[in-house]
């Protein structure tokens, strides 16, 4: 094993020394391509053989090759082709080599006509130009894949004990890009054990030399057999139901899962490997997102004074972020907790410097303070998100839930009616349906207050019920995410 390591080191050192003369080697190879192309061109346009070339062509070849070398080198240096890094060249670069070779051959023919030189004919020059372009591209491709990608680009000896075994889900363009990124730059970090794809016609085929080794049902077996550390989910255009099913299978293994986001994010940033992220709760829902009528929302909010109670909370702050997009005349944020209110105020002012934002410390329990705010700003639209939402805590502090949720809502409703607010929207909860806990019961009473007031007031009162809002302070989801993260950390440390 030690001797093999020494051989690899010697090869790397030799190639490093060789890379100092890179351009000289490329120029010499290009000159050889020119000479070989003209010899083969002569054999095609004449009846001569390789070992029996007529004096007519023999007398013209030396001059033709000499002039061609000068013209080709001038063209390639002017277009800076020798400054391109071979390992990063692509199909466009290869096509440009062929195009420049043909252009150079045309220039040689023009020089022949202008100066009446006894060199190859235009037909032979064009034919040789095509050969030259193909040969230049061919040896560059060989250099890229056999020398650069396999040896030079690694730069170090791969240490397998430090590698993480990777399984890739999906055999599309995204997986091709990810595999190339790993093979070109990260072979010392990742070892790709195979690809999973549900298409039965693709089984046994390869993507960038990586074999497709099974479908979604084989994931647990493959992970256990190959000690897979990471699963890269690289299917960007998949429906939510199938995505959820595959991710559930992946989650049943001990492997950490990283996922490629939707096509919109990929188009924004073409570095697919960098777009891989950890699995979020939203990925496992299997539900399509609701599309909003943005035009009607804009008409409702633009150039209006909007008030959000509980504006510093998780739901209220997200409402403020969405409202700010539609350019209200003034956005009033009202909350009793100063730290969260300060954070959302700074965030919005940084993102929307031209938007008028008023952050107000006040409690919805304080009727006089509320009326002073309404009298000063006269809001057109009020979102009432201020509430105690934690179910277990409200069971132990039921009076606080009643004072804040019920009487707080009543105070805001009365202020809206008194100061003729156009529309009031209560942020309620699905726990208000046949409530089985204090928090749900208080929110149901809030809905009843809103319904009753809507019958006698000029203000339009409405309530919207939210489910278990992902990531909100009252949601159990952040707790689950923390428990999953702790489990993964414990697994990694074990």
C-alpha positions in Angstrom: 0.0 0.0 0.0 2.8 2.4 0.9 4.5 1.7 -2.5 1.3 2.5 -4.3 1.1 5.8 -2.4 4.6 6.7 -3.4 3.9 5.9 -7.1 0.9 8.2 -7.0 2.9 11.0 -5.4 5.6 10.7 -8.1 2.9 10.9 -10.8 1.4 14.0 -9.3 4.8 15.7 -8.9 5.7 14.8 -12.5 2.4 16.2 -13.8 2.9 19.4 -11.7 6.3 19.9 -13.3 4.7 19.1 -16.7 2.0 21.8 -16.2 4.6 24.5 -16.2 5.2 23.9 -19.9 1.4 23.6 -20.6 1.2 26.2 -23.4 4.4 24.9 -25.1 3.0 21.4 -25.1 -0.3 22.6 -26.5 1.4 24.5 -29.3 3.5 21.5 -30.2 0.5 19.3 -30.3 -1.5 21.8 -32.4 1.5 21.9 -34.9 1.4 18.1 -35.1 -2.3 18.2 -35.8 -1.7 20.6 -38.7 1.0 18.4 -40.2 -1.0 15.2 -39.8 -4.2 16.8 -41.1 -2.5 18.0 -44.3 -0.9 14.5 -44.9 -4.3 12.9 -44.6 -5.9 15.6 -46.7 -3.4 14.8 -49.5 -4.3 11.2 -49.3 -8.0 12.0 -49.7 -7.8 14.4 -52.6 -5.2 12.5 -54.6 -4.3 9.0 -55.5 -1.1 9.1 -53.5 -0.4 6.7 -50.6 1.2 7.3 -47.3 4.6 6.1 -48.4 4.4 7.3 -52.0 3.4 11.0 -52.2 3.9 12.7 -55.6 6.4 15.4 -56.0 3.5 17.9 -56.8 2.1 17.6 -53.3 5.5 16.9 -51.6 6.9 20.3 -52.8 3.8 22.1 -51.6 3.3 20.4 -48.2 6.3 22.0 -46.4 5.3 25.5 -47.5 1.6 24.9 -46.7 2.3 23.5 -43.3 4.7 26.4 -42.5 2.2 29.1 -43.5 -0.7 27.3 -41.8 1.3 27.1 -38.5 1.8 30.8 -38.6 -1.8 31.6 -39.4 -3.2 29.1 -36.9 -1.0 30.4 -34.1 -1.9 34.0 -34.8 -5.6 33.2 -34.8 -5.4 31.1 -31.6 -3.3 33.7 -29.7 -5.6 36.6 -30.8 -8.6 34.7 -29.5 -6.7 33.7 -26.3 -7.4 30.0 -26.8 -4.2 29.1 -25.0 -5.5 30.9 -21.8 -8.5 28.6 -21.4 -8.4 26.0 -18.6 -8.9 22.7 -20.3 -10.7 21.0 -17.5 -13.5 23.7 -17.6 -14.0 23.6 -21.3 -17.4 22.6 -22.7 -19.2 21.9 -25.9 -19.2 25.6 -26.9 -15.4 25.8 -26.5 -15.0 22.7 -28.6 -17.2 24.1 -31.4 -15.1 27.3 -31.3 -11.9 25.3 -31.9 -13.4 23.7 -35.0 -14.8 27.1 -36.2 -11.4 28.8 -35.7 -9.6 26.0 -37.5 -11.9 26.4 -40.6 -11.5 30.2 -40.5 -7.7 29.8 -40.3 -7.8 27.4 -43.4 -9.8 30.0 -45.3 -7.2 32.7 -44.4 -4.4 30.4 -45.7 -6.3 30.0 -49.0 -6.8 33.8 -49.3 -3.0 34.3 -48.7 -2.4 31.7 -51.5 -4.5 33.6 -53.9 -3.2 37.1 -53.0 0.5 36.2 -53.2 0.1 33.5 -55.8 2.0 31.0 -53.7 2.6 27.4 -54.7 0.9 25.8 -51.8 -2.2 23.6 -51.2 -5.4 24.4 -53.0 -8.5 25.9 -51.3 -10.2 22.5 -51.3 -7.2 20.8 -49.5 -7.0 23.7 -47.0 -10.7 23.5 -46.0 -10.5 19.7 -45.7 -7.4 20.0 -43.6 -9.0 22.7 -41.5 -11.9 20.3 -40.6 -9.4 17.6 -39.7 -7.3 20.0 -37.6 -10.3 21.2 -35.6 -11.5 17.6 -34.9 -8.0 16.5 -33.8 -7.5 19.6 -31.5 -10.9 18.9 -29.8 -10.2 15.2 -29.5 -6.9 15.5 -27.7 -8.2 18.2 -25.4 -11.1 16.0 -24.4 -8.7 13.1 -23.8 -6.5 15.4 -21.7 -9.5 16.7 -19.7 -11.0 13.3 -18.8 -7.9 11.1 -18.6 -5.3 13.4 -17.1 -7.0 16.5 -15.7 -10.2 15.1 -14.2 -8.7 11.9 -12.9 -5.3 13.0 -11.6 -4.3 16.6 -11.7 -7.7 18.0 -10.5 -7.6 15.9 -7.4 -4.3 17.5 -6.3 -4.1 15.1 -3.4 -4.2 11.3 -2.8 -7.8 10.3 -1.9 -8.1 9.2 1.7 -11.0 6.8 1.7 -11.3 6.8 5.5 -12.3 10.5 5.4 -14.9 10.1 2.6 -18.6 10.1 3.1 -20.6 7.6 1.2 -23.3 9.3 -0.9 -26.4 7.9 -2.5 -28.1 10.1 -5.2 -31.9 10.0 -5.8 -32.9 10.7 -9.4 -31.0 10.1 -12.7 -31.8 13.4 -14.4 -29.8 16.5 -15.4 -29.6 17.7 -11.8 -27.9 14.5 -10.6 -25.5 14.7 -13.6 -24.4 18.2 -12.5 -24.0 17.1 -8.9 -22.0 14.0 -9.8 -19.7 16.2 -12.0 -19.2 18.7 -9.2 -18.2 15.8 -6.9 -15.9 14.1 -9.4 -14.2 17.4 -10.4 -13.6 18.9 -7.0 -14.7 16.8 -4.1 -13.6 13.2 -4.6 -11.6 13.5 -1.4 -14.8 14.2 0.6 -17.5 12.1 -1.1 -17.7 8.6 -2.5 -20.8 8.1 -4.7 -22.1 4.5 -4.2 -24.8 4.7 -6.8 -28.0 6.3 -8.1 -31.7 5.5 -7.3 -34.3 6.0 -10.0 -37.8 4.6 -10.4 -37.7 4.3 -14.2 -37.3 0.6 -14.9 -35.8 1.3 -18.3 -32.9 3.1 -16.7 -31.9 0.3 -14.3 -28.3 -0.8 -14.9 -27.4 2.3 -16.9 -24.9 4.9 -15.8 -24.9 8.7 -15.3 -21.4 10.2 -15.5 -19.9 6.7 -14.9 -22.1 6.2 -11.8 -24.5 3.2 -12.0 -28.2 3.2 -11.4 -28.6 0.5 -8.8 -32.3 0.4 -7.9 -35.6 2.1 -7.3 -37.1 3.8 -4.2 -37.8 0.4 -2.6 -34.2 -0.5 -2.6 -33.1 2.6 -0.6 -33.0 1.0 2.9 -31.1 -2.0 1.6 -28.6 0.1 -0.4 -28.0 2.4 2.6 -27.3 -0.4 5.0 -25.1 -2.4 2.6 -22.9 0.6 1.6 -23.0 2.4 4.9 -24.4 5.5 3.2 -23.8 8.7 5.2 -25.6 11.1 3.0 -28.6 10.9 0.6 -28.8 13.6 -2.1 -32.4 14.0 -3.3 -31.8 15.6 -6.7 -35.2 15.5 -8.3 -36.3 19.1 -8.8 -39.5 18.6 -10.8 -41.5 16.0 -8.8 -45.0 16.2 -7.4 -45.4 16.6 -3.6 -47.0 13.2 -3.0 -44.1 11.2 -4.6 -41.6 13.5 -3.0 -43.1 12.9 0.4 -43.1 9.1 -0.1 -39.5 8.9 -1.2 -38.3 11.2 1.6 -40.2 9.1 4.2 -38.3 6.0 2.9 -35.0 8.0 3.2 -35.9 9.2 6.7 -36.3 5.5 7.8 -32.5 5.0 7.2 -29.7 6.3 9.4 -28.5 8.5 6.5 -28.7 12.3 6.6 -30.9 13.6 3.7 -30.1 16.7 1.7 -32.6 17.9 -0.9 -32.5 20.0 -4.1 -35.1 22.8 -4.0 -37.6 23.7 -6.8 -36.7 24.7 -10.3 -37.2 28.5 -9.5 -34.3 28.4 -7.0 -32.2 26.4 -9.4 -32.7 28.8 -12.3 -31.7 31.7 -9.9 -28.4 29.9 -9.1 -27.0 27.3 -11.5 -24.6 25.8 -8.9 -26.8 22.8 -8.2 -24.6 21.2 -5.6 -24.6 24.4 -3.5 -28.4 24.4 -3.7 -28.7 21.2 -1.8 -30.3 21.8 1.6 -31.5 19.8 4.6 -35.0 18.4 4.5 -37.7 20.8 5.8 -41.1 19.9 7.3 -42.8 21.4 4.3 -41.1 18.7 2.1 -42.9 16.0 4.0 -46.4 17.5 3.9 -47.4 16.3 0.4 -49.7 19.3 -0.1 -49.6 21.8 -2.9 -49.3 25.4 -1.7 -52.2 27.8 -2.0 -51.9 30.4 -4.7 -53.1 33.9 -3.7 -54.8 36.5 -5.8 -52.0 39.1 -5.6 -53.9 41.7 -7.7 -56.8 41.9 -5.2 -54.5 41.9 -2.2 -52.5 44.8 -3.7 -55.7 46.8 -4.3 -56.7 46.2 -0.7 -53.3 47.3 0.8 -51.6 49.7 -1.5 -51.5 53.3 -0.3 -53.5 52.4 2.8 -52.7 52.5 6.5 -52.5 48.9 7.8 -52.4 48.0 11.5 -51.2 44.6 12.7 -51.7 43.7 16.4 -49.2 41.1 17.6 -46.9 42.4 14.9 -43.8 41.0 16.6 -45.1 37.5 16.9 -44.3 34.7 14.5 -47.6 35.0 12.6 -47.9 38.7 13.0 -44.4 39.4 11.8 -44.9 37.2 8.7 -48.1 39.1 8.0 -46.1 42.3 8.1 -43.5 40.9 5.7 -46.2 40.0 3.2 -48.1 43.3 3.6 -44.9 45.4 3.1 -44.5 43.9 -0.4 -47.7 45.7 -1.5 -46.5 49.3 -0.6 -49.0 50.5 2.1 -49.0 54.1 2.9 -48.1 53.3 6.5 -47.6 49.9 8.3 -48.3 50.1 12.0 -46.9 47.3 14.1 -48.4 46.9 17.6 -47.0 44.5 20.2 -46.4 44.3 24.0 -43.1 42.5 23.6 -40.4 45.0 22.7 -37.6 42.6 21.5 -39.5 40.8 18.8 -41.1 44.1 17.7 -37.7 45.8 17.4 -36.4 42.9 15.3 -39.2 43.0 12.8 -39.0 46.8 12.6 -35.3 46.7 11.8 -35.8 43.9 9.2 -38.6 45.8 7.4 -36.8 49.1 7.4 -33.7 47.5 6.0 -35.6 45.7 3.2 -38.1 48.6 2.5 -36.3 51.8 3.3 -39.0 54.0 1.7 -41.9 52.4 3.6 -43.3 54.3 6.6 -43.2 51.9 9.5 -44.5 52.7 13.0 -43.6 50.3 15.8 -45.8 50.8 18.9 -45.5 49.1 22.3 -49.0 48.6 23.6 -51.2 45.9 25.1 -54.6 45.0 23.5 -55.9 44.8 27.1 -55.4 48.6 27.4 -58.5 50.1 25.9 -57.4 53.8 26.2 -53.9 53.1 24.7 -55.6 51.3 21.8 -57.9 54.2 21.1 -55.0 56.7 21.2 -53.3 54.6 18.5 -56.4 54.4 16.3 -57.1 58.1 16.7 -53.6 59.0 15.6 -53.2 56.6 12.6 -56.9 55.9 11.5 -56.0 52.5 10.0 -57.9 51.3 6.9 -57.3 47.6 7.6 -56.6 45.8 10.8 -55.1 42.4 11.2 -55.6 41.1 14.8 -52.9 38.5 15.5 -52.2 39.4 19.1 -53.1 36.4 21.2 -51.8 33.8 23.6 -51.4 30.6 21.5 -49.6 28.0 23.6 -52.2 25.3 24.4 -50.4 23.7 27.5 -49.5 27.1 29.0 -53.0 28.4 28.6 -54.4 25.4 30.4 -52.3 26.5 33.5 -53.0 30.2 33.0 -56.6 30.2 31.8 -57.4 33.7 33.2 -54.5 35.2 31.2 -55.9 33.5 28.1 -59.3 35.0 28.8 -58.0 38.5 29.5 -55.7 38.6 26.5 -57.6 36.7 23.9 -61.2 37.5 24.7 -61.1 41.0 26.2 -58.1 42.0 24.1 -60.0 41.1 20.9 -63.2 42.9 22.2 -61.1 46.1 22.8 -59.7 46.0 19.2 -63.1 45.3 17.7 -64.6 48.2 19.6 -61.8 50.5 18.5 -62.3 49.5 14.9 -66.0 50.2 15.1 -65.5 53.6 16.8 -62.9 54.8 14.4 -64.7 53.4 11.3 -62.0 51.0 10.1 -62.9 49.7 6.7 -62.1 46.0 7.4 -61.0 43.9 10.4 -59.6 40.4 10.1 -59.2 38.2 13.2 -56.4 35.6 13.0 -58.2 32.6 14.6 -57.3 28.9 14.8 -58.7 25.5 13.8 -58.7 24.7 17.5 -61.8 26.9 17.8 -63.8 24.1 16.1 -65.5 22.2 18.9 -62.8 23.4 21.3 -61.3 20.9 23.7 -58.9 23.3 25.5 -58.8 26.8 27.0 -56.9 28.4 24.1 -59.4 27.0 21.5 -62.4 28.1 23.6 -61.1 31.6 23.9 -60.5 31.9 20.2 -64.0 30.6 19.5 -65.5 33.3 21.7 -63.4 35.8 19.8 -65.0 34.6 16.6 -68.4 35.0 18.1 -67.6 38.6 19.1 -66.5 39.3 15.5 -69.6 37.7 14.0 -71.9 39.6 16.3 -70.2 43.0 15.7 -70.3 42.5 12.0 -74.1 42.6 12.0 -74.3 46.0 13.6 -71.2 47.9 12.5 -70.2 49.7 9.3 -66.8 48.0 9.6 -66.4 44.7 7.8 -65.5 42.1 10.4 -64.1 38.7 9.4 -62.1 35.8 10.9 -59.7 33.4 9.2 -58.7 30.1 10.9 -55.1 29.0 10.6 -54.1 25.4 11.2 -50.8 24.4 12.9 -48.8 27.1 11.2 -45.3 25.8 10.4 -42.6 27.5 12.4 -44.9 29.7 14.5 -44.3 30.1 18.2 -47.4 28.3 19.1 -46.7 25.3 16.8 -45.4 22.0 17.8 -43.4 21.7 14.6 -40.3 23.7 15.9 -40.2 21.2 18.9 -40.2 18.3 16.5 -37.5 19.8 14.4 -35.3 20.4 17.5 -35.9 16.8 18.6 -34.9 15.5 15.1 -31.8 17.7 15.1 -30.8 16.5 18.5 -31.3 12.9 17.4 -29.1 13.4 14.4 -26.4 15.1 16.4 -26.4 12.2 18.9 -26.1 9.7 16.0 -23.2 11.6 14.5 -21.4 11.7 17.8 -22.0 8.1 18.7 
